Structures are given as C-alpha cells and as structure tokens.
Amino acid sequence: MISGGIGGMGAQPLAVTMCDGVFLGADVDPARIEKRIQTKYCDLLERNLDKAIDRALDAKKKGRRSRSGWSPTFSISTRASSSAT
C-alpha cells in the first residue's frame, strides 16, 4: 500500500501489517514518521525515494511485512512570519 501522508493516528501502517502487507507512506513532515517509529507503527524513515521504493518492492517479493516512511530532504518551517505591519 502506498499512502500520501502517514496520518494523524498512524493507523494505515498498522492495518497493512495486520494483513501481512507492505506499506510505504510519504509525508512532507518527517516528525510524523518519526512518531510512528517511536510508537512501533512504522519501521524506518527513508530520505531517498528510490531506496524506499526498492525496499518496499524487495519486501513484497520476499513475502515480508514492511512499514516504511519516506520524507523529502528539505525542511519545513512552521514558524509564522513576523513581518506583519
């Protein structure tokens, strides 16, 4: 299963694991993926998209469960602009 976003609760990777599947979730906020790793809903955070796809395809080929997250390498700033006049 490929998902655009890990989600607020992280249920997608857990559900796929319960079905012995392979999950690859993409999220622009790596903190969401890291939180899922801490709660054991996701196994790893990959920064390289090609490696993330290869890992998922390899797990599928070998019949293994896999829960990976991919996040691009750029940073996201959540600070509001203070340039209001």
C-alpha positions as CSV (number, residue, x, y, z in Angstrom):
1,M,0.0,0.0,0.0
2,I,1.3,3.5,-0.8
3,S,-0.1,6.4,1.2
4,G,0.3,10.1,0.7
5,G,0.7,11.0,4.4
6,I,1.2,8.9,7.4
7,G,-1.9,10.4,9.1
8,G,-2.5,11.8,12.5
9,M,-3.1,8.4,14.2
10,G,-0.8,6.2,12.0
11,A,-3.4,3.5,11.5
12,Q,-2.5,2.8,7.9
13,P,0.8,1.1,8.6
14,L,-0.7,-0.9,11.4
15,A,-3.6,-2.1,9.3
16,V,-1.3,-3.1,6.5
17,T,0.9,-5.0,8.9
18,M,-2.1,-6.9,10.3
19,C,-2.7,-8.1,6.8
20,D,0.9,-9.1,6.3
21,G,1.4,-6.4,3.7
22,V,3.9,-3.8,2.6
23,F,3.4,-0.1,3.5
24,L,5.2,2.9,2.1
25,G,3.9,6.2,3.4
26,A,5.1,9.5,2.1
27,D,4.9,12.6,4.3
28,V,6.4,16.1,4.0
29,D,6.8,16.2,7.8
30,P,9.4,13.7,8.9
31,A,8.4,14.2,12.5
32,R,5.1,12.3,11.7
33,I,7.1,9.3,10.5
34,E,9.5,9.5,13.5
35,K,6.5,9.5,15.8
36,R,5.2,6.3,14.1
37,I,8.6,4.7,14.5
38,Q,8.6,5.5,18.3
39,T,5.1,4.0,18.7
40,K,6.1,0.9,16.7
41,Y,3.6,1.6,13.9
42,C,6.4,2.2,11.3
43,D,9.8,0.6,11.0
44,L,12.0,3.3,9.4
45,L,12.3,6.7,7.8
46,E,13.9,6.8,4.4
47,R,15.1,10.0,2.8
48,N,15.9,8.6,-0.6
49,L,12.7,7.8,-2.6
50,D,14.4,5.2,-4.8
51,K,15.7,3.3,-1.8
52,A,12.2,3.5,-0.2
53,I,10.6,2.0,-3.3
54,D,13.3,-0.6,-3.7
55,R,12.9,-1.6,0.0
56,A,9.1,-2.0,-0.4
57,L,9.4,-4.0,-3.6
58,D,12.0,-6.3,-2.1
59,A,9.8,-6.9,1.0
60,K,6.9,-7.7,-1.3
61,K,9.0,-10.1,-3.4
62,K,10.2,-11.9,-0.3
63,G,6.8,-12.0,1.3
64,R,7.8,-10.0,4.3
65,R,5.9,-7.4,6.2
66,S,7.3,-3.9,5.9
67,R,6.3,-0.5,7.1
68,S,8.4,2.3,5.8
69,G,8.0,6.1,5.6
70,W,9.6,8.4,3.1
71,S,10.1,12.1,3.6
72,P,11.9,14.5,1.2
73,T,15.2,16.0,2.4
74,F,14.0,19.6,2.6
75,S,13.0,21.2,5.9
76,I,9.6,22.6,6.6
77,S,9.3,25.7,8.8
78,T,6.2,26.0,10.8
79,R,7.0,29.4,12.2
80,A,4.6,32.2,11.3
81,S,6.0,35.2,9.5
82,S,6.6,38.1,11.9
83,S,6.7,40.7,9.1
84,A,3.2,42.0,9.7
85,T,2.9,45.8,9.5
